[in-house]
Amino acid sequence: MPSRIGDALRWHATYTPEKVAIISSEGEQTYARLWSRVRRLADSLTGIGVQPGDRVAVVMQNSSRYLELYQAAALLGVTVVPLNFRFVASEVEYVVNHSGASALVFDSQFIPMVQSLRDELLTVGKKYIVSDGPEGVGSYSYEDLVQSGREVEPEVPADLSTCYFQGYTSGTTGFPKGCVNPHREFADCLRRIATVYGITSDDREFVAAPLFHEAPALFALLQLFRGGTVIVSSDSTPANVFGMIDRNRATWAFMVPTMWASMVASEEIDRFDLGSLRMVISGGSPLLTHTKEALIKRLPNAGLNEFYGGTEVGLVTNLGPADQLRKVRSVGRPVIGMFVELRDENGHPVPQGEVGEIHIGGATLIREYFNNPQATASARSGSFFTLGDMGRFDEEGFLYIVDRKKDMIISGGENIYPNDIEDILYKHPAVNMAAVVGAPDPKWGEIVVAAVTLRPGQTVSESDLIAHCKASLSSFKVPKKIDFRDELPMSSFGKILRRDVRKSYWEKHDVQV
C-alpha cells in the first residue's frame, strides 16, 4: 500500500474510477469524482494562502466534505486540527489559537459563534470557510472553492514527516493537549489496522461516530485507503443507523460503547435485518457486559471487536470475537507492531497479575504534544509513552484496564480502583450508569462514593445497592454512599466524566487529594 494517503486516493481514482467511495446525505461519490473534488479543493486552499505545514481547524458535523477535507490536507501536506462541534466559544478560541491554525472551516450552524470570535482568532486572518453555505461577509464558500479550483496536484508531494492530524485530548486537568501525529505514522497506522481487521476494497464501512475524533477518522480514512466505500452520517439515531446499514449493505461499523448501548436498547433493532454486517467494533471505553451480550445475541454473524488505544498511540490492543465472552472485561492483547509494559511508580516492570501504569511502545503515532515539552517529557519514558492508564495482564497475556492513574482512590492508605466497583454495580439489574469516585473525608482522606442512574422503570434503595456491593467486594471498596442522579456528565466520545462527578464532591474543599 502507498506511503502517502493522497497516493492511495490517486491510485483508486485511476484504476477503479467508477467505484463508489462515499455515500452520504449529499449522495454518492465515485473515486473519480472524489479525486477531482479533492484536487480542486487543495488547489483553491493554496490559492487563498494555505501552505504546506499550515494547520487548518475544522468545526463540522459528519459529512462527505469532512472526508474530502482530510484528503485535501493529506495531498497538500497540511495539518488537520479537528474541533469537537460541542465546544463552546472559549474552547474553540483556545484550540485555534494554541494550534496557530491559519484557516477555519465550519458548518453554517456555527456562524454565530465564529462571528463572535473573529477578533480573538489571531492566526486565521481572512481564511474562514463555510462548509455548507454560500459565501458570506468575510467567509469563503467551500463549494465555490471546489468549483473554482483546478484539477492539479501539488508540485511538491506531501512531506511525510510533517504533522497530519493534531487532535486535542481533553485530559483530566488543565487545558487540552495537541497531539502531533505525523503523516508517515498516521499512514502506517492505517495499514496496521487494515491488517488487524482484514479490511479490503470489498468492504463498506458505516460511520456515525464524530469524525473530529481520531478513531472514527482513522477507520473512515482506512476504508478509503483500501479502496472500499464509506457510508457516513451525522444522524446517530437507531432508526437511521439501522436503515443506512441495511440500505447500503454495510459490512462493518465502529461506534463507541454508549452508541452501541443505545442501539441494542432500541426497539428499532428488531425491525431491520442487519445481515450484511460481518464485523462490529467498539472502543473508547469498555462495553458494559449486558451491552456486549445483547450485541452478540442480536448480531451473531458480525464478529465483535473491542480495542484499547488513544489519540497519541493509535490502536494498541484488540479483543477479537472468539474471546469476547471468555475475557469479558479485557481489551485484548497487543496488535502487531505495538508493545505494552506495565510499570510501577519507579518505572520498573510489575509481576504478571499485578497492576501497573500502562506504557506503550512500538509504532505509536505521537511525536510530541504541540508546544508543550513538559507534558511530552512527562508522558515519555525512553521509547515508550503513557496515557496515565493503569492495567494488569492475566496469565494468557490479555490486558485489563483497571483505571486512570488519576482516578485511583486512596482511602486509609488503600489503593482503590473505581472500575472494580463499577463492574459490580453494573451487575445489578436496576443500574443504568455508574461513576465511582473518592469524596473528601476527615478520617480516611477519601471515601468511596457512587453516582448512579437507574434504568427506566427500575427502583432500588441505597442500602440494597450497598448490600449488593458487599457481597462481591472487600469492605474497604464498598461505597459508603450512593447518590442517585437523573444523568451523569458524558464526554462527546461516550465516556462518563469521572472528573466532573468527583468535582461535585471536592469543589467546596480547600484541600484536594
VENSUL-V97688 format. One record per pair of residues at least 12 apart in sequence whose C-alpha atoms are under 8 Angstrom apart, sorted by sequence separation. I is the first residue (numbers start at 1). GAP is how many residues later the second one is. D is the distance in Angstrom with one decimal. If there is no record, write none. Layout:
i & gap & d
I & GAP & D
I & GAP & D
This chain:
i & gap & d
18 & 12 & 5.3
19 & 12 & 6.0
83 & 12 & 7.7
126 & 12 & 6.6
127 & 12 & 7.0
128 & 12 & 6.1
129 & 12 & 5.7
130 & 12 & 5.7
131 & 12 & 7.2
166 & 12 & 5.7
167 & 12 & 5.4
306 & 12 & 5.6
307 & 12 & 6.2
319 & 12 & 5.3
320 & 12 & 7.3
344 & 12 & 5.3
345 & 12 & 7.7
389 & 12 & 7.1
390 & 12 & 5.3
391 & 12 & 6.9
422 & 12 & 6.1
436 & 12 & 6.9
437 & 12 & 5.7
466 & 12 & 6.8
489 & 12 & 7.2
17 & 13 & 6.4
18 & 13 & 6.3
21 & 13 & 7.3
126 & 13 & 7.4
127 & 13 & 7.4
129 & 13 & 5.9
166 & 13 & 5.1
167 & 13 & 7.5
207 & 13 & 7.1
231 & 13 & 7.9
305 & 13 & 6.7
306 & 13 & 5.1
318 & 13 & 5.8
319 & 13 & 3.8
342 & 13 & 7.3
343 & 13 & 4.8
344 & 13 & 6.3
389 & 13 & 7.6
390 & 13 & 5.1
422 & 13 & 6.7
436 & 13 & 5.8
437 & 13 & 6.4
466 & 13 & 6.5
488 & 13 & 7.5
17 & 14 & 5.0
18 & 14 & 6.5
165 & 14 & 7.7
166 & 14 & 5.0
305 & 14 & 5.5
306 & 14 & 6.9
317 & 14 & 6.3
318 & 14 & 4.6
319 & 14 & 6.6
342 & 14 & 4.6
343 & 14 & 5.2
389 & 14 & 5.8
390 & 14 & 5.7
403 & 14 & 6.1
422 & 14 & 6.4
436 & 14 & 4.4
466 & 14 & 7.7
16 & 15 & 7.0
17 & 15 & 4.5
165 & 15 & 6.6
166 & 15 & 6.1
205 & 15 & 7.2
305 & 15 & 4.8
317 & 15 & 5.6
318 & 15 & 5.8
342 & 15 & 5.2
343 & 15 & 6.7
389 & 15 & 4.3
390 & 15 & 5.7
402 & 15 & 6.5
403 & 15 & 6.8
421 & 15 & 7.1
435 & 15 & 5.6
436 & 15 & 6.4
466 & 15 & 7.9
16 & 16 & 7.9
17 & 16 & 8.0
164 & 16 & 7.7
165 & 16 & 5.3
304 & 16 & 6.5
305 & 16 & 5.9
317 & 16 & 5.0
318 & 16 & 6.6
342 & 16 & 4.8
343 & 16 & 7.2
388 & 16 & 5.9
389 & 16 & 5.4
402 & 16 & 7.9
403 & 16 & 6.1
434 & 16 & 6.6
435 & 16 & 5.2
466 & 16 & 7.7
163 & 17 & 5.7
164 & 17 & 6.0
165 & 17 & 6.9
231 & 17 & 7.6
303 & 17 & 7.5
304 & 17 & 5.0
317 & 17 & 4.1
318 & 17 & 6.4
341 & 17 & 6.0
342 & 17 & 6.1
388 & 17 & 5.4
402 & 17 & 6.0
418 & 17 & 7.7
419 & 17 & 7.6
434 & 17 & 5.7
435 & 17 & 6.5
465 & 17 & 7.8
13 & 18 & 4.7
14 & 18 & 7.3
81 & 18 & 7.7
163 & 18 & 5.3
164 & 18 & 5.2
165 & 18 & 7.6
205 & 18 & 6.9
303 & 18 & 5.1
316 & 18 & 5.6
317 & 18 & 5.2
340 & 18 & 6.7
341 & 18 & 5.1
388 & 18 & 7.4
402 & 18 & 7.2
418 & 18 & 5.2
434 & 18 & 4.5
12 & 19 & 6.4
13 & 19 & 4.7
163 & 19 & 3.9
164 & 19 & 4.8
204 & 19 & 7.6
231 & 19 & 7.6
287 & 19 & 8.0
305 & 19 & 7.8
316 & 19 & 6.0
340 & 19 & 5.7
341 & 19 & 6.5
418 & 19 & 6.5
433 & 19 & 5.7
434 & 19 & 6.5
462 & 19 & 7.5
81 & 20 & 7.7
103 & 20 & 7.8
104 & 20 & 6.7
162 & 20 & 5.2
163 & 20 & 5.8
203 & 20 & 7.5
286 & 20 & 7.6
304 & 20 & 7.4
315 & 20 & 7.5
340 & 20 & 4.8
432 & 20 & 7.4
433 & 20 & 5.2
462 & 20 & 5.7
13 & 21 & 7.9
102 & 21 & 5.4
103 & 21 & 4.9
161 & 21 & 5.6
162 & 21 & 6.1
165 & 21 & 7.9
317 & 21 & 7.9
339 & 21 & 5.7
340 & 21 & 6.3
362 & 21 & 7.7
431 & 21 & 6.9
432 & 21 & 5.5
433 & 21 & 6.9
462 & 21 & 7.9
9 & 22 & 7.5
13 & 22 & 6.2
56 & 22 & 7.2
58 & 22 & 7.3
101 & 22 & 6.0
102 & 22 & 4.3
103 & 22 & 7.5
106 & 22 & 7.9
108 & 22 & 6.0
160 & 22 & 6.7
161 & 22 & 6.2
164 & 22 & 7.5
201 & 22 & 7.5
260 & 22 & 7.8
279 & 22 & 7.9
280 & 22 & 6.1
282 & 22 & 7.8
316 & 22 & 6.0
338 & 22 & 7.1
339 & 22 & 4.9
361 & 22 & 6.1
362 & 22 & 7.6
431 & 22 & 6.3
432 & 22 & 4.7
55 & 23 & 6.0
56 & 23 & 6.1
57 & 23 & 6.1
58 & 23 & 6.1
59 & 23 & 6.6
60 & 23 & 7.9
100 & 23 & 5.7
101 & 23 & 6.0
102 & 23 & 7.0
103 & 23 & 7.8
104 & 23 & 6.5
105 & 23 & 6.1
106 & 23 & 6.4
107 & 23 & 5.7
108 & 23 & 6.9
160 & 23 & 4.9
161 & 23 & 6.3
200 & 23 & 7.6
205 & 23 & 7.9
207 & 23 & 7.3
236 & 23 & 7.8
278 & 23 & 6.2
279 & 23 & 4.4
280 & 23 & 6.2
281 & 23 & 5.9
282 & 23 & 6.3
283 & 23 & 5.6
284 & 23 & 7.8
285 & 23 & 7.7
308 & 23 & 5.9
316 & 23 & 7.8
338 & 23 & 6.0
339 & 23 & 5.6
361 & 23 & 4.4
431 & 23 & 4.6
432 & 23 & 4.8
52 & 24 & 5.8
53 & 24 & 6.0
54 & 24 & 5.3
55 & 24 & 4.5
56 & 24 & 5.2
57 & 24 & 4.5
58 & 24 & 4.8
59 & 24 & 5.2
61 & 24 & 6.8
89 & 24 & 6.1
93 & 24 & 7.0
97 & 24 & 6.0
100 & 24 & 7.8
103 & 24 & 4.8
104 & 24 & 5.1
105 & 24 & 4.6
106 & 24 & 5.3
107 & 24 & 5.1
108 & 24 & 6.1
159 & 24 & 7.6
160 & 24 & 4.8
199 & 24 & 7.1
204 & 24 & 5.9
205 & 24 & 6.3
206 & 24 & 6.1
207 & 24 & 6.1
208 & 24 & 6.1
210 & 24 & 7.5
238 & 24 & 7.3
253 & 24 & 7.8
275 & 24 & 7.8
277 & 24 & 7.5
278 & 24 & 4.2
279 & 24 & 4.6
280 & 24 & 5.1
281 & 24 & 4.7
282 & 24 & 4.8
283 & 24 & 5.2
284 & 24 & 7.0
307 & 24 & 5.7
338 & 24 & 4.7
360 & 24 & 5.1
361 & 24 & 6.4
430 & 24 & 5.6
431 & 24 & 5.9
10 & 25 & 6.6
51 & 25 & 7.6
52 & 25 & 4.9
53 & 25 & 5.0
54 & 25 & 6.1
55 & 25 & 5.9
56 & 25 & 5.8
57 & 25 & 5.7
58 & 25 & 5.7
59 & 25 & 6.7
60 & 25 & 6.2
89 & 25 & 7.8
96 & 25 & 6.8
97 & 25 & 6.7
102 & 25 & 6.9
103 & 25 & 5.9
104 & 25 & 6.2
105 & 25 & 6.0
106 & 25 & 5.6
107 & 25 & 5.8
108 & 25 & 6.1
201 & 25 & 5.3
202 & 25 & 7.9
203 & 25 & 5.4
204 & 25 & 4.6
205 & 25 & 4.9
206 & 25 & 4.7
207 & 25 & 4.9
208 & 25 & 5.1
209 & 25 & 7.9
238 & 25 & 5.5
251 & 25 & 5.4
252 & 25 & 5.3
257 & 25 & 6.1
274 & 25 & 7.6
277 & 25 & 5.5
278 & 25 & 6.2
279 & 25 & 6.0
280 & 25 & 6.3
281 & 25 & 5.8
282 & 25 & 6.7
283 & 25 & 6.4
284 & 25 & 7.6
306 & 25 & 6.1
307 & 25 & 7.1
337 & 25 & 5.7
338 & 25 & 5.8
359 & 25 & 5.8
360 & 25 & 5.1
430 & 25 & 5.6
9 & 26 & 6.7
52 & 26 & 5.1
53 & 26 & 6.5
55 & 26 & 6.5
57 & 26 & 6.9
59 & 26 & 5.5
97 & 26 & 6.8
103 & 26 & 7.7
105 & 26 & 6.3
107 & 26 & 7.8
200 & 26 & 5.7
201 & 26 & 4.6
202 & 26 & 5.7
203 & 26 & 6.6
204 & 26 & 5.8
205 & 26 & 5.9
206 & 26 & 6.0
207 & 26 & 6.4
208 & 26 & 5.7
242 & 26 & 8.0
246 & 26 & 7.1
250 & 26 & 5.9
251 & 26 & 4.2
252 & 26 & 5.9
253 & 26 & 6.9
254 & 26 & 6.0
255 & 26 & 6.5
256 & 26 & 5.3
257 & 26 & 6.7
275 & 26 & 7.6
279 & 26 & 7.6
281 & 26 & 7.8
283 & 26 & 7.9
306 & 26 & 7.6
337 & 26 & 5.7
338 & 26 & 7.5
359 & 26 & 5.4
360 & 26 & 6.1
51 & 27 & 7.1
93 & 27 & 6.9
199 & 27 & 7.2
200 & 27 & 7.3
201 & 27 & 4.0
202 & 27 & 8.0
204 & 27 & 7.0
208 & 27 & 6.7
209 & 27 & 7.6
242 & 27 & 7.1
246 & 27 & 6.7
249 & 27 & 5.3
250 & 27 & 6.0
251 & 27 & 5.3
252 & 27 & 4.8
253 & 27 & 5.1
254 & 27 & 4.6
255 & 27 & 5.4
256 & 27 & 5.4
257 & 27 & 7.3
264 & 27 & 6.9
359 & 27 & 4.6
41 & 28 & 7.9
89 & 28 & 7.2
93 & 28 & 6.4
190 & 28 & 6.7
194 & 28 & 7.0
200 & 28 & 6.6
201 & 28 & 7.6
208 & 28 & 5.7
238 & 28 & 6.7
246 & 28 & 5.7
249 & 28 & 7.6
251 & 28 & 6.7
252 & 28 & 5.5
253 & 28 & 6.2
254 & 28 & 5.8
255 & 28 & 7.1
256 & 28 & 6.0
257 & 28 & 6.7
358 & 28 & 6.0
359 & 28 & 7.6
409 & 28 & 6.9
410 & 28 & 7.7
430 & 28 & 5.3
190 & 29 & 7.8
193 & 29 & 7.7
239 & 29 & 5.9
243 & 29 & 7.1
245 & 29 & 6.6
246 & 29 & 7.8
252 & 29 & 7.8
254 & 29 & 8.0
256 & 29 & 7.5
257 & 29 & 6.9
357 & 29 & 7.6
358 & 29 & 7.3
409 & 29 & 5.4
430 & 29 & 6.3
448 & 29 & 6.9
450 & 29 & 6.3
38 & 30 & 5.8
42 & 30 & 5.2
238 & 30 & 6.5
239 & 30 & 7.7
242 & 30 & 6.4
246 & 30 & 7.1
257 & 30 & 5.3
261 & 30 & 5.5
264 & 30 & 6.4
358 & 30 & 6.9
407 & 30 & 7.2
430 & 30 & 6.6
448 & 30 & 6.9
449 & 30 & 4.9
452 & 30 & 7.0
454 & 30 & 7.8
37 & 31 & 7.5
38 & 31 & 7.4
41 & 31 & 6.6
42 & 31 & 7.2
190 & 31 & 7.6
191 & 31 & 7.6
238 & 31 & 7.3
245 & 31 & 7.8
257 & 31 & 7.6
260 & 31 & 7.2
264 & 31 & 6.3
357 & 31 & 6.5
358 & 31 & 5.7
412 & 31 & 7.9
448 & 31 & 4.7
449 & 31 & 5.8
450 & 31 & 6.4
451 & 31 & 6.0
452 & 31 & 6.1
453 & 31 & 5.9
190 & 32 & 5.2
194 & 32 & 7.9
242 & 32 & 6.9
293 & 32 & 8.0
357 & 32 & 5.8
358 & 32 & 5.6
412 & 32 & 4.7
447 & 32 & 7.5
448 & 32 & 5.8
449 & 32 & 4.9
450 & 32 & 4.9
451 & 32 & 4.7
452 & 32 & 5.0
453 & 32 & 5.3
454 & 32 & 8.0
38 & 33 & 6.5
39 & 33 & 6.8
42 & 33 & 7.2
208 & 33 & 7.6
357 & 33 & 4.4
358 & 33 & 6.1
411 & 33 & 5.3
412 & 33 & 6.6
447 & 33 & 6.8
448 & 33 & 7.2
449 & 33 & 6.0
450 & 33 & 6.1
451 & 33 & 6.0
452 & 33 & 5.9
453 & 33 & 5.9
34 & 34 & 7.2
38 & 34 & 5.1
42 & 34 & 6.5
264 & 34 & 7.9
356 & 34 & 5.5
357 & 34 & 6.3
411 & 34 & 5.9
412 & 34 & 7.5
449 & 34 & 7.6
451 & 34 & 6.7
453 & 34 & 6.1
190 & 35 & 7.6
219 & 35 & 7.8
260 & 35 & 7.8
355 & 35 & 6.5
356 & 35 & 5.6
410 & 35 & 7.4
411 & 35 & 4.9
453 & 35 & 7.3
39 & 36 & 7.9
355 & 36 & 5.4
356 & 36 & 6.4
410 & 36 & 6.3
411 & 36 & 5.8
452 & 36 & 7.8
26 & 37 & 7.8
355 & 37 & 4.7
409 & 37 & 6.9
411 & 37 & 7.8
428 & 37 & 7.8
451 & 37 & 7.8
25 & 38 & 7.5
26 & 38 & 7.2
206 & 38 & 7.9
216 & 38 & 7.2
354 & 38 & 5.7
409 & 38 & 7.9
24 & 39 & 6.5
57 & 39 & 6.5
206 & 39 & 6.7
289 & 39 & 6.9
353 & 39 & 5.7
354 & 39 & 7.4
409 & 39 & 7.5
24 & 40 & 6.1
289 & 40 & 7.7
352 & 40 & 7.3
353 & 40 & 5.4
425 & 40 & 7.4
428 & 40 & 7.5
23 & 41 & 7.5
352 & 41 & 6.0
353 & 41 & 5.4
22 & 42 & 6.7
287 & 42 & 8.0
352 & 42 & 6.8
353 & 42 & 7.1
286 & 43 & 7.0
352 & 43 & 7.1
425 & 43 & 7.7
55 & 44 & 7.2
57 & 44 & 5.8
206 & 44 & 5.9
316 & 44 & 7.7
424 & 44 & 7.9
425 & 44 & 6.8
55 & 45 & 6.9
56 & 45 & 5.2
57 & 45 & 7.9
59 & 45 & 7.7
60 & 45 & 7.5
167 & 45 & 7.9
204 & 45 & 7.3
205 & 45 & 5.6
206 & 45 & 7.8
209 & 45 & 7.4
286 & 45 & 7.4
424 & 45 & 6.3
55 & 46 & 4.6
56 & 46 & 6.0
57 & 46 & 6.2
58 & 46 & 5.8
59 & 46 & 6.3
60 & 46 & 5.4
61 & 46 & 7.2
167 & 46 & 7.4
204 & 46 & 4.8
205 & 46 & 6.1
206 & 46 & 6.4
207 & 46 & 6.2
209 & 46 & 5.8
54 & 47 & 6.9
55 & 47 & 5.8
56 & 47 & 4.9
57 & 47 & 4.8
58 & 47 & 4.8
59 & 47 & 4.7
60 & 47 & 5.3
167 & 47 & 7.0
203 & 47 & 7.5
204 & 47 & 5.2
205 & 47 & 5.1
206 & 47 & 4.9
207 & 47 & 6.5
208 & 47 & 7.3
209 & 47 & 7.2
313 & 47 & 7.5
355 & 47 & 7.6
54 & 48 & 6.4
55 & 48 & 7.1
56 & 48 & 5.9
57 & 48 & 6.3
58 & 48 & 5.9
59 & 48 & 6.7
203 & 48 & 5.7
204 & 48 & 6.6
205 & 48 & 5.6
206 & 48 & 7.3
207 & 48 & 7.6
342 & 48 & 8.0
357 & 48 & 7.2
421 & 48 & 7.5
424 & 48 & 7.2
56 & 49 & 7.4
203 & 49 & 7.4
342 & 49 & 7.0
313 & 50 & 7.7
314 & 50 & 6.4
342 & 50 & 7.1
451 & 50 & 7.5
59 & 51 & 7.8
313 & 51 & 4.4
314 & 51 & 6.1
50 & 52 & 7.1
312 & 52 & 7.0
313 & 52 & 4.8
421 & 52 & 7.5
50 & 53 & 7.4
312 & 53 & 5.6
313 & 53 & 6.2
435 & 53 & 7.9
311 & 54 & 7.7
312 & 54 & 4.8
311 & 55 & 7.8
433 & 55 & 7.7
421 & 56 & 7.0
421 & 57 & 7.4
416 & 61 & 6.5
435 & 61 & 7.1
437 & 61 & 6.9
414 & 62 & 7.9
436 & 62 & 7.5
435 & 63 & 6.2
439 & 63 & 7.0
333 & 64 & 6.4
437 & 64 & 7.3
438 & 64 & 6.7
6 & 65 & 6.5
333 & 65 & 5.0
411 & 65 & 7.9
437 & 65 & 5.7
440 & 65 & 7.1
5 & 66 & 7.3
6 & 66 & 7.8
65 & 66 & 7.4
332 & 66 & 5.0
333 & 66 & 6.0
435 & 66 & 7.3
439 & 66 & 5.6
440 & 66 & 6.6
331 & 67 & 7.2
332 & 67 & 5.6
439 & 67 & 6.7
446 & 67 & 7.9
6 & 68 & 5.8
330 & 68 & 6.4
331 & 68 & 5.8
332 & 68 & 7.6
445 & 68 & 7.7
5 & 69 & 6.1
6 & 69 & 4.9
330 & 69 & 5.7
331 & 69 & 5.9
440 & 69 & 8.0
4 & 70 & 7.6
5 & 70 & 7.3
330 & 70 & 4.6
331 & 70 & 7.2
60 & 71 & 7.9
329 & 71 & 6.6
330 & 71 & 7.2
313 & 72 & 8.0
95 & 73 & 7.7
312 & 75 & 7.9
310 & 77 & 7.8
75 & 78 & 7.7
76 & 78 & 6.5
48 & 79 & 7.2
75 & 79 & 7.3
99 & 79 & 7.4
77 & 80 & 7.6
76 & 81 & 7.4
77 & 81 & 4.2
75 & 82 & 7.3
76 & 82 & 5.7
77 & 82 & 5.9
317 & 82 & 8.0
75 & 83 & 6.0
77 & 83 & 7.7
79 & 83 & 7.9
74 & 84 & 6.9
78 & 84 & 7.9
79 & 84 & 5.6
80 & 84 & 6.1
81 & 84 & 6.4
82 & 84 & 7.3
83 & 84 & 7.8
77 & 85 & 7.0
78 & 85 & 7.4
79 & 85 & 4.3
80 & 85 & 5.1
81 & 85 & 5.0
82 & 85 & 6.2
83 & 85 & 7.8
77 & 86 & 8.0
78 & 86 & 6.2
79 & 86 & 5.6
80 & 86 & 6.1
81 & 86 & 6.0
82 & 86 & 8.0
77 & 87 & 7.0
79 & 87 & 6.7
81 & 87 & 8.0
74 & 90 & 6.8
73 & 91 & 7.5
407 & 91 & 7.6
407 & 92 & 7.8
215 & 96 & 7.7
214 & 97 & 6.0
215 & 99 & 7.8
45 & 100 & 7.5
44 & 101 & 5.5
44 & 102 & 6.9
41 & 104 & 6.0
44 & 104 & 7.0
40 & 105 & 7.4
41 & 105 & 4.6
44 & 105 & 4.9
40 & 106 & 5.1
43 & 106 & 5.4
44 & 106 & 7.6
52 & 106 & 7.5
40 & 107 & 7.0
42 & 107 & 7.6
43 & 107 & 6.0
38 & 108 & 7.8
40 & 108 & 7.2
41 & 108 & 6.0
43 & 108 & 7.6
37 & 109 & 6.0
40 & 109 & 4.1
43 & 109 & 6.9
53 & 109 & 6.5
74 & 109 & 7.6
37 & 110 & 8.0
39 & 110 & 7.6
40 & 110 & 4.9
43 & 110 & 7.5
53 & 110 & 7.3
39 & 111 & 7.0
40 & 111 & 5.1
42 & 111 & 8.0
43 & 111 & 7.5
39 & 112 & 5.3
40 & 112 & 7.1
39 & 113 & 5.8
37 & 114 & 7.8
39 & 114 & 6.1
36 & 115 & 6.0
193 & 122 & 7.3
189 & 125 & 6.9
189 & 126 & 7.7
85 & 127 & 8.0
84 & 128 & 6.0
83 & 129 & 5.9
84 & 129 & 7.8
82 & 130 & 4.9
82 & 131 & 7.5
181 & 131 & 7.4
179 & 132 & 6.9
179 & 133 & 6.1
288 & 138 & 7.5
196 & 139 & 7.1
196 & 140 & 7.6
169 & 142 & 7.3
167 & 144 & 6.8
192 & 144 & 7.3
66 & 145 & 7.5
192 & 145 & 7.9
62 & 146 & 7.3
62 & 148 & 6.2
61 & 149 & 7.1
62 & 149 & 6.0
61 & 150 & 7.6
60 & 152 & 7.9
67 & 153 & 8.0
4 & 154 & 7.6
67 & 154 & 7.5
4 & 156 & 7.3
64 & 168 & 7.0
63 & 169 & 6.3
62 & 170 & 6.8
63 & 170 & 6.3
62 & 171 & 5.9
63 & 171 & 6.8
62 & 172 & 4.7
61 & 173 & 6.1
189 & 174 & 7.7
189 & 176 & 7.6
185 & 178 & 7.5
4 & 179 & 7.5
185 & 179 & 7.4
186 & 179 & 6.4
4 & 180 & 7.2
185 & 180 & 5.4
3 & 181 & 6.8
5 & 182 & 6.4
4 & 183 & 6.6
182 & 183 & 7.2
3 & 184 & 6.4
181 & 184 & 5.4
182 & 184 & 7.3
3 & 185 & 7.5
181 & 185 & 4.7
182 & 185 & 7.1
180 & 186 & 5.5
181 & 186 & 6.1
179 & 187 & 6.1
180 & 187 & 5.6
181 & 187 & 7.9
179 & 188 & 7.6
180 & 188 & 5.5
179 & 189 & 6.3
180 & 189 & 5.9
1 & 190 & 7.4
179 & 190 & 4.9
180 & 190 & 6.0
178 & 191 & 5.3
179 & 191 & 6.2
177 & 192 & 6.1
178 & 192 & 5.1
177 & 193 & 7.1
177 & 195 & 7.7
21 & 203 & 6.7
21 & 206 & 7.2
23 & 206 & 7.4
21 & 207 & 6.3
22 & 207 & 5.6
23 & 207 & 6.2
24 & 207 & 6.0
20 & 208 & 7.6
21 & 208 & 4.6
22 & 208 & 4.8
23 & 208 & 4.7
24 & 208 & 5.2
25 & 208 & 7.1
19 & 209 & 8.0
20 & 209 & 6.0
21 & 209 & 6.2
22 & 209 & 5.9
23 & 209 & 6.3
24 & 209 & 6.1
284 & 209 & 6.9
22 & 210 & 7.3
284 & 210 & 7.5
285 & 210 & 6.6
284 & 211 & 7.3
9 & 215 & 7.2
12 & 215 & 6.0
9 & 216 & 6.6
8 & 217 & 5.6
8 & 218 & 7.7
9 & 218 & 7.8
5 & 220 & 6.7
172 & 234 & 7.7
259 & 235 & 7.3
258 & 236 & 5.2
256 & 237 & 6.7
257 & 237 & 6.6
258 & 237 & 7.6
256 & 238 & 6.2
99 & 271 & 7.5
213 & 280 & 7.7
172 & 327 & 6.5
86 & 406 & 7.6
84 & 408 & 7.7
